[in-house]
Amino acid sequence: MQDPRIREMADVLVNYSTRVKKNDVVLISASGTACLPLVKEVYAQCLSRGAKYVEYEFSVPEINRIFFNSADKKQVSFFPGHKLDFMKQVTVYIGIGSAENSMALAQADQGAMITHSKVVRPIIDWRVRNTRWVVTRFPTHGSAQEARMSLDEYEDYLFSACCIDWRSESRKQEKLKKLMDKAERVRIISSDTDISFSIKGFQGIKCDGRLNVPDGEVFTAPVRDSVEGYITYNCPSVYQGKEFNNVRFEFSRGKIVKASSSSSTEFLNRILDTDDGARYIGEFAIGVNPKIRVPMRNILFDEKIFGSIHLTPGQCYDECDNGNRSAVHWDLVKILTGDGEIWFDNTLIQKDGLFVHQSLLDLNPGD
């Protein structure tokens, strides 16, 4: 018997997030095969909404690892133009991840991964800019283990974070967006962290279940060369198949001039040397999902942790274009619960992971 929450989640993805309608061309892109039950339900709902064509595809990380370790330079550098041609016909993109092993690419050739990510970037850019898209995750034993939970606990956690009243959350986020729109400067103070930057001229963007499920953040971009100070991220991050802990950055005139990690400083700096933009910040965001409270080693969830911020090296978003361009976009998370402050200009917005500004109190979790 199918878990009824799968149908509820599909309803969020199809009817709220991407608003599938008659004559849409839909691409359902699945990583891993464990998410088949959700792919089937999304597929059926897209058809019932009148989409004229629904394509589905599955990728397998273990096969991708063979490619990165075995392909020669010509193969790694080949641009799959047919994929871009099809993407230009797509109006709705629904990405579903169901990783059984987050370390499947840990021993893959990192140089090949970086090169290939640059090659296929135009396809991703087209999808982001020209489709109604959403990405999500499906619970697996592997992801539950990463989150230090049983599968049942992880399913409860995932579905509760995804299947919430996003229209209500959107109204609450609007108040934070308005404060962000008015602010000129941000300062974040916490353990081994004192960093400030300008956001003057950039608007706040609500993330209210349209592009990510789960969602729950309000983001903007810093003026590219304005970031000063230092930050130590206290949330573990898995990137390109490797886990990074206690990543610490020091900034001067917007650039990361010193970077270290307790787990892999060499690989960290190799990523930051991917291109010129990788050492500058493309995004600043505040996490506000009331149901996400602890790290899960899954960035789609961890960047939404209530009481957290992420300050992202690499590519900016078109909605807040600060001019930074990179093949990297790495959402590294700092949880402020217990010892953090967020200031907009001279106003304290959040303290110890809870909003203290009067207009934002209803964003705080009810429990």
N, C-alpha and C positions, 0 to 999 in steps of 0.2 A: 504494500500500500504506500502510495507516494505521500511524503510529508506535505501537508497543506501549505506550509510556509514557502515551498518552492513556487507554487502558483501565485502566492501573494508577492513574492519577490519578482517574478516575471511580470506581474501587473505593474509594479513600480517601474521596471526597466522599459516596458513597451508603451504603457499608457501615460506615465508621468514624465520619465526622464527623456525619452526620445520622441514621444508623441507620434508614434507610427500612424500613418494615415493612408488613404487610398492612393495607389500608384507609386508608393515609395519603393525604392530598391534598397534592400536591407542586406548587410553583411554581418553574420554572427561569427565571430572569430574566437575560437576556444583554444586555450593552452592547457594541455593535459586532457585526458578522456574521462576523468571522474565526474566532470560537470555535465555529462550527457543528459541526466534528468532535467536540468535547468535549460539546456539547449533545446531539448524537445518542447518544453513548455513555452519558451520564448518563440520558437519557430511557429508553433500552433497559434499563438496569440497574434503574431505578425500577420499571418495569413487571414485570421478572422478580422483583423483591422483593415484589410483590403490592400495590403502591399502587393504590388504586381509581380515582384520577384524577391525571393529570399534565398540567399546563398549562405552555406555554413562551411566552416573549415576548422580542422584540428591541427595544432602543432604539438610536437612531442619534444620536451627538453633533451631527452637522451639522444634523439636523432640530431638535434641542433648541436650537441656536443661533438658528435662525429664530424659534422661539417666544420666546426671551428678548428678541430684538431687535425683534420685530414685534407681540407681544401687547400689548393695552391693559391698563390697571389691573384691569378687571373680569375679563379672561381670565387674567391672572397670579394673581389672588386666588381664582379658582374652585377649590373643593375637590372633587376627584374621589371622591365618596362611594362610587361603585360599586367603586372599587379597595379601599377599606377594607372594604366588605361582603364582597368575595371574600377578602381577606386574613384575615378572621375565620373563614373555612372552611379556610384553609391550615394544615397541620400541619408541613410541611417546606418550607423556602425555600433554594434553591441559586442564588447570584448569581455570574455569570461575566463578568468584564470582559475586553475584547479591543480596547483602544484603538489605533487606527492613528495618531492624532495627539493627543498630550496637550494641545496648544494649541488644540484645536478651539473652545474656549469663551473663549479669551483676549480676544477683542474683543466678547464678549457683554455685554449690559447687566448690570452687577454688581448694581444695585439690584433689578432684576427677579429675578435669581438668588437674592438674599438673601430677598426677599419670598416667592418660591415655595418656598424651602427651609423657611420657617416654616409655610407652608400645608400642605405634605405631611408634616410631621413626625409627626402622629398615626399615619399609615400605617406609617412606619418604626418608631415606638415600639411599635406593636402587634406588628409582625413580630419585633422584638428580644425582646419580653417573652413572646410566646405561641407561637412556633414553634421547632422545631429547625432552626437556620439555619447556613449556612456561605457565605462568599464567597471567591472565588479569581480568578486571572488566567490568561489564555491567551496564549502568546507570539505577537507580531506583529512585523513589520519596524519599525513605529513605536516600540514599546516597547523593542525591541532597540537602536534608535538612541539612545533616551533613556538607556539603560544603557551606552552607548558600547561596544556589542558587535555582532558579527555575529549573524545570526538563529540560526545553528547554536550559537554560544557561549551565546546567551541561552536557547535551549531547554534546553541541558545544565544551565545554572545554575538555571533555573526548576524543571525536573523534579526535579533533585537536592534542591532545598530543599523540595519538596512531598511527594515520594514517599519518606519516611523512616519508620523504625519509631517511630510516635508513641506507642505504648504504653511503649516503653523511655524515650523522652524525658519522658513524663509522670512516670515514677518518679523521674527525676533532678530534675525541676522541683519535686517534692514537698518536697525538702530546702530549696530556696530559699524556698518558700512558708512553711515552718515558721519559718524565721528571720525572715521578714517579719512573720508573725503576732505574734511576740514583741517586735519592735522598737517603740520609741516615737518615735524621731526619726531622720531621714535627713539626711545632709549629702553634697553632691556638690561636688568640687573639681576644676577642670580649667582649660584656657585660657580666660581672660576669664569664668570661672564660679566662683562660690562661693555656693551656695544651700542652704538648710536648711528643713525643715518637719517637722511632726508627722504620724505615721500612726497614732497611738494610737487604738485602738478599731476599726480597720479591718483586715480580713483580707486576706491575699494570695490572688490568683486565678491559677490555672494556665491558660495558653493552650497547649493541647497537641494541636492539630489538630482541635478540635471546631467552632470558629466561623470560623476563618480558615485557609486553606491557600494559601501556607505559613503556619505558625504559629510560635510560639517566643518567648514572653515570660511574665513573671510580673508582674502589676500589682496596684495598690491605689489608694487615693485619699488625698491629704493632707487634714488638717483645713483647712477652707476658708480661714480667715483666718490660717493659721500660716506661710504661705510668705514667706520673707524672703531678700533678696540679689539676685543677678543671674545671668543665664545667657545665653550666646551659642551658638545652635545652629549646628553646622558641616556639617549635611547639607542639601542643597538640597531644597525642598519645593514641589510644584505643588499649588495650592489654588485652586478656582474658576477654573481655566484659566490661572492666572498662576504664574510661578516666583518663589519668594522665596529669597534667599540671605542668610546671616549675620544671621538674625533675632536681635535682642537684646532681652531683657526685664529691667526692674528692678521689684522687688516691694516693697510695703509693706503689712503686715497682710493678706497674701494676694492683693492686687490688683496687676495690672500697671499701674504708674503711669507708665512710660515704655517705649515700644516703637519700635524702628527696624529697618531692613533696608537692606542695601547695594543692593537692587534696586528696592524700591517701598515706602517708609515710609508714603506716603499711603494706598495700598490696604491695607496691613497694619493701620493704625489704623482704617480704615473697617470692616474685618472685626471687629476687636475692639470696635467700637461697635455691633455688630449688636443686642446686648441687654446687660443688666447682667451676666449670667453669663459672657459671652465674655472678660472680663478676669480671671476667676478660673480656677484649675486644677481640672479634673475627674478627672484620671488621672495617676498616676506608674507607669512600667513599666521593667523591665530586659529588654533583648533577649538571647535565648539560643539562637537557631537556629544550629547549628554550621556550616551550609552557606551562610549569608548573611553576607558579610564586607565588602562594599563597597556604597555607595549606587547605586541604580538609578533614582532619580527616580520611584519608585512606592512610596507609603507602605505598602502592604500588605507589601512586602518590607523597606523601609528601617527600619520600626519594630521589626523582628525581628533587625536586625544584631547579631551577637554582639559584645559589648563596647560596647554603646550603651545609652542611656536615652532615654525620651521623657517629657516633661512637657507635658501637653495642656491648652491653654486650652479652656474650654467645658464641655459637658454631661458629667456623671459617668455611670457605669454603675450600674444597679440593684444589682449585686452588692457595690459599694462606694459607697454613696450618701452623699456628703458634703453634700448639699443644693444643689449647684450645678445650675442649670437654664439651658440655652442652646440656640439653634438651631445653634450652632457646636460642633464637636468636631474639633480640629485637632491631629493627632499630629505634633509637631515633634521632631526627633531630634538628639541630641548623641552623637557617637561619642567614646568615652573612650580608645580604643586609643592608647597612647604617652604620655599625660600626664594620666590621670584617676584619681580615687579615689572609691569609694562607701563610706560609713560608715553602719552601723546602730548608733545610740547611740555607744558608744566603741569599737566593733569594726570594723576594716577588713575589708570583704567582698570588694572587687575593687580591683585596682590595674593601671593601664595596660591595661585591657581584658580582663584574665584574673582569674578568681576565685582568691583566696588563702586564703579560709576553708577549713579542712580538710574540712568536710562537703560542700563544693561543688566540689571539684576534678574530679570526674567529669563536671561540666557543661562543662568546657573542651573545645574541639575536639581531636580526636585527631591532626590533622595539624599 
